[in-house]
Amino acid sequence: MKYMMLIYGDENAWTQSELEDCYEESLQLVEQLRASGHYLSSAPLHSVTTATSIQVRDGKKIVTDGPFAETREQLGGYYLIDAENLDEAIAIAERIPAAGKGTVEIRPIVALPGLPLEK
């Protein structure tokens, strides 16, 4: 089963050095997940200050600078993995370096017929 792991945290909680260490540890985790056949995709996101939100209401587009909601934690990145079950996904999520300062939300991917997904 495919799981999306959404990484949330306070962008201001990281020093530059901590962020660089987190990226390095994340790259190591990606290599481990790739070797074990769990890895599908991952990426950190730029700061929430670069976000643009789009809504369509009554056929009209509404474009807003910034994230959808003001919260104390922001979406900072993701991993897309293939795991046997939720327990295996949780075991992988706890290895994500950013889990030490933030939250990793694990959600199964809905398999829609006809929707092309790589492995």
Secondary structure, DSSP 4 states (H G I P E B T S, - for coil): -EEEEEEEE-GGG--HHHHHHHHHHHHHHHHHHHHHT-EEEEEE---GGG-EEEEEETTEEEEEES-SS--SSEEEEEEEEE-SSHHHHHHHHTTSGGGGTSEEEEEEPP--TT-----
